[in-house]
Amino acid sequence: MDKQIRHESRALKIKAFEESTAAQKNNQIFGLPFSVKESELVIIPVPWEVTVSFRPGTANGPRAIRDASYQVDLYDPITPDAWKYGFSMQSIDKRIQAKAHYLRAIAADCIDHQEQGCSSEDPKLVHMQQEVNQGSNWLNNLLYEKSLMCLNEEKIVGVVGGDHSVPLGLMQALAQHHGSYGILHIDAHFDQRDAFEGFEFSHASIMRNASRIDAIEKIVHVGIRDYCREEAYFVAHSPKRFKTFTDKTMAFTQFTGETTSWADQCHQIIACLPSRVYISFDIDGLDPSLCPHTGTPVPGGLSFQQARFLLWQVLRSGKKIIGFDLCEVAPASNNKTSWASDWDANVGARILYHLCSLTVTSMLGAYPDQKNI
C-alpha cells in the first residue's frame, strides 16, 4: 500500500473515529482504528529478555504497554493531530517468544554457573554462551529484516522491548536506510560493557554494539548513574563518539547554580547530536517511582516531565527523529489485577505515545487540518 493510498484509507477512518470516546480494545494500540498497512508509523514488539541479569519481566513489556495504551488520551497540545498519521503495533512474533523462552533458561544457567565461581574457560559454560550468542544474533538479523521491510515501504519504525539488547537490528537497518545518525540514549546505565557475562549481545552491551555501526557518529548518554570502570574509561577515551550527561553532574550543576534550568541542560544535550537522531529510551532512565518493576532500577533519574520536555526540545530543534526504541518496561509479576501492577505499563504507554507523536511529526511535519484532507 503506497503512501497516497494509505492516506486516503486513513482519511475515511478519521472521519468516522470518535477521538474523545473510550478506546475500543479490538482496535490497534492506543485504540486507533488504523491497520499496520494504513499506518505511517509501525511499532515492532520484541518480547526478549534472554540476557537479563537481575530480575525478569521485561519480556511482558510489549503486551502490557499495549493493554495500558487504551487509557491514553490522544489529545496532546504539542502534537494534537499526530495520531492521524497512524500508529500501529505488529503482532508479537511467536518465533521470538519461543526462542527467547528456550534461550533464557540457558542464559540463567550460565549466570548461575558464573556466580558460583565457575571458570570462564569451562567447556560447558563456553558452549552455553555460544548458543545464547548465536540465538541473539538470530534475533538481530530477524529484526533487521523486519525493520528494513517497513523502511522500504516508507514507514517510520519503533521498537518496544523486552530488555535493552533488542533494538540493534533496527539500528542497523536505519544505518542502511538513512546513512549517518546519532543516538540520544536515556538510561540509568551506559550499556557499554563488552560481552557482559560472556554474552556478546547483552542488555548491558547495546551501546557498545551500536558504536560498532560506522554510520552512528555520536551517542549522547543522558541520566547515567550506575556504571563500571571499563565503561567510564571506554567512553572517556572516545570524546568525539560519546558525550555523557550523568544524573549526578546534571543535578550538581543545578544545585550549584552553574546551570539554572532544565531547558539550558536540554539545549546542551541536543547541541551534541547530529542532524538525524535515533532515541533509545530505557525506562530505568526515569526515577524508579515511575518504573518500580523494571529489571535494574537505580535511585535518581529523570522525572516524567523532564523526559517529555527533553523529547519535545529535540523536535523543536529541527533535528530529524528517524526512529526509536522503548525498553525495560516490566509489569509486576504478582497481584496482576492490582493498580500497582499496571503502573510501569501505564507510564511506558505514555512515553511510547510521546515518542510516536514526536517522531512522526519530526519526519512528516504537523498533520494537516482535517478539512484539508
N, C-alpha and C positions, 0 to 999 in steps of 0.2 A: 504494500500500500504506500504510494508516494505521498509527499508532504501535502499536496493540494487536496488529494482525496481524503487524507487524514483530517485536514482542516474542515472540509465540508461535512464529513461524518460527525465530527465533534460538534460543529455548529448546530446541527439538528438536535443533538442530545442536550446541549447547553440550554436551548430554548425550552425544553421540557423538564429541566432539572430544577428542583427546589433547593437552593443553596442553604437556606436557613432552617430547614426541617431536620428531624432526626435522621441520621445516616442509615441507609439500608445495608445490612451486612451481607447481602448477596451481591452488592456492588464491589468495586475494586477498593484498594487501600484508600483510607480517608473517606470512604463512602462515595467515591467518584464513579460516574457512570461509564467511563471510557475503558475500552479493552486495551490490551497491550499493543495491538496493531494500531489503534487510534491515537495512542499517547505519544507525545514528543519526548517524554522522559520515562525511562524504564528502570526499575529497581530490580536488581538480581539478588535474591536471598541466598545466603551461603551458611547453612547451619553446621558449622565446622568448628570444633574446639579440640582437635587431636592433641596439641602440644601444651594445653593449658597446665600451668604449674602450681596453682594454689587451690582454687575451687572451681568446679564446673558449673554450667548453667547457661553459658552464652550461646550454645547451640539452639537453645529455645528462644533466643532473642528475636529472630525474624518473625516467627509466628506470634509471639507476644506483642511485638510492636504493631503488627497488622491488626490484631484484636483490639489493641488500645487506640488505634488510629481513628476508629469510628466515633470517638468522643472529641476529636479535634475540630474546632470551628474553622471553617475555611477562610473567613474574612480576616485579612491582615492588612492594616492600613499602609504598610511599607510596600507590599506587593499584592494589592487587593484582588487582582484577577489572574494571577499566575496559574492557578489551578486549571483555568480554562485551556491551557496548552495540553493538559492531560498528564497525570501521573499514574503509573500502574506498577504493580509488582508481579513478576513472573511467578508461576507455581514453583514450589520447592522441588528441586530435582532429587528424586528418590535414590539415584545413584550416589549422590553426595552424602545423603543420610546414611546409606548402607556402608559406604567406605569409611565414613567418619566414625561410625559405631564400632566397626571392626578394628580400625587403627587406634582408637582411643584406648582400648584395653591393652594393646601392645605398648603404647607410649606410657601409660600409667605404670605398667610393669617395669619399663626402662627407668622411669624416675624413681620407683621404689628401690630397684637394684642399686642405683647410684647413691640414694640416701642411706642405704645400708653399707656403703663403703666398697661396693663392687669396683674392680679395676676397670678403667676406661678401655682397656685392651681385651677384656673378657670376650671371647668369640660369640657367646650367646647375646651379650649386650650389643656388640657391634652389629650383629645380624638384625636384631630388632630395630636398631636405629636406622639401618639401611632401608628396612621395609617401610618405616614411617616416612623417611625422606623421599622414597620413591612414590609413596602414596600422596604426599604433599605436592610433589612435582606434578603428579597427575591432576590434582585439583587446579594448580596454577595454569596448566595447559588448557583444561576444560573452561575455566573462567575467561582466559584469554580468547578462546574461540567464541564463547557466548557474547563477550563484550564487543569483539570486533564485528560480529554479525550485526549487532544493534547499531554500532557506529557507522557501518557501511550502509545501513538503512536510514542514515541521517538522524539518528536518535541520540539523546543525551543519556548517559548511563551512570547509575549509582549502585553501590553495593551495600547490603546490610548483612553483617556477620552476627553470629559467630565471633571467634576470637580475632585478634588483630592481624593474624597471619594471612587472612583470606584475600585481601584486595590486590595482591601482587599481579595476578593475571590481568586485572583491569588496568593497572598502572602500565603494564607492558603494552596493552592494546592501545591506550591513549598515546603512548610514545610513538607508535607506528602511525596512528591516525592524525595526530596533531603536531608531531615534532616536539621540540623542546618545551618544557614547562617546569614550574616549581611546585612544591608541596607545602601547604600550611598544615602543620601537624600539631593537633591539640591532644594532649596526653599527659598523664602523670609520669610516664616513663619515656626514656629516649628510644627504646626499642632498637638499639644499635649494637646489640650483642652479636657476636659471630658464632653461629651454630650453637645456640644455647642448649645445654644438656644433651649435646650431640645431634640436635635436630636442626638441620640447615634452614628450615622454613618455620622456625618457632614464632610464636606470637611476640616474643621478646627480640625478634630479629627483623621485623618487617621493614624498618627504615634502613638497616644495613643492606638488605636485599634491594630496596628501592634505589639506594645510592649506586648500585651496580648497573642501573639502567642509564646509559650515556645521555639520553635525552632529558633526564631530570637534572636540571642545572643548579637547583637550590632547594634545600629542605630547611624550613623555618620551624623550629620546635617552640611550642608555647605551653606553659603550665607545668613544665617538667619539675619533679620534686623527689624522685626516687630512682637512683641510677648507680651503676658501679664505676669503679676507677677506669676500667677498659673503655667504657662508653665515653666518659668525660674526656679521656685522652684522645680517643679517635676523633671526636667532634672538634675538640680544641685545635687539633693539628690539621684541620681542613677548613679554615675560616671562609674560603671562597665558596665552599659547597654547603656549609652548615651555618646557621645562626640560631642562637638559643636565647630564649626569654624564660628563665626559670621562674617558678612560682615565688621563690624566696626573693630573687632580685626584683621582680615586679612589685612585690609587696614593700620591700625595703625602700625602693625609690619613692614610693608614695608616702611611707612613714616619715622619711627624712625631708620631704618636700622637693626632692630632685626632679620628680615628675609630678605634676599637680593633678592630673586627671587620667582616667582610663582612656579617654579619647586620644590623649597625647601618646600613650603607650601603643594603642592600636595603630596610630599613624606610623610609629617607628617599626612595628611589626610588618605592616603592609609595604612599607618602603623597601623592605629587604626582598620582596617577592618579584619575580619577573612578570611579564605581561599576561601569561597564561598560568592559571593556578588550579591545582587539584587540592581539595580539602580532605584530609584524613582525620576523622574525629573519633577518638577513643572516648567512650562515655566517662571513663575514670579521670579524664582531664577536668571534669566538673567536681565541685565539692561533693564528698561522698554521701551527704544527706540527700542528694539528688539521685544517687545510684548505689544504694547500700548493698546490693547483692551482686555487683559486678565482680569479676574474677579476682582482681588485685586492687582493692580500694586503698587510697592513700589520703591522709589528712591534708587539708588545704584545697587548692583548686579554684576554678572559676565558678562564679555564680551563673545561674541560668541567663540573667540579663547581660552579664559581661560577655558570655559566649555569643548570645544573639547580637549584641552590638558589634562585636568584632566581625562576625559574618556579614552584617549589614554594611560595615565600612569597607569590606573587600568589594562588595557590589558597587558602592558609591565611588570607589577609587577608579572605576573604569576598567579594571583588570577582568579578563575573561575567566570565569569559573567553569572549567571544562568537565568536571566530574567530581565525585566524592565517594567516601565510604563512611559508614557509621558502624562501629564495632563495640563489642564487650558489654552490650546490654543484656542483663540476665534477670529474669523474674525470680522471685523467691521459690525455693524448692519445696516448701511446705505451706500449709494454710492457703491453698491455691484460691480459695474463694474470698479471702480477706482483701480489704482495700490495700493494706500494706504490700501484699504480694504483687499488686499491679503497678506499684509506684514507679519502678525502674522503666517499665514499658511505657507508662504514661509520659514520663519525661522524654524517653527516647523517641516516642512518636512525634512529639512536638519539635524536638531538634531535627528529626528527619523532615518534617513538613517545611521548616525554615530552609533546610539545605535544598530541598526540591524547588521551593519557590524562588530562592535567590539564584540558584544555578540556572534555571530555565529563563529567568529574567535577564541574567547576565549574557546568556548565549543567544537569546531570541528577541530581547527587548520587552518593554512593557506590553502587555496584551492589549490589542486594540479594543476600543469600546464595542460592546456587543451590537450596537446599532450599525456599526460599520462592517459587520461580518458579511 
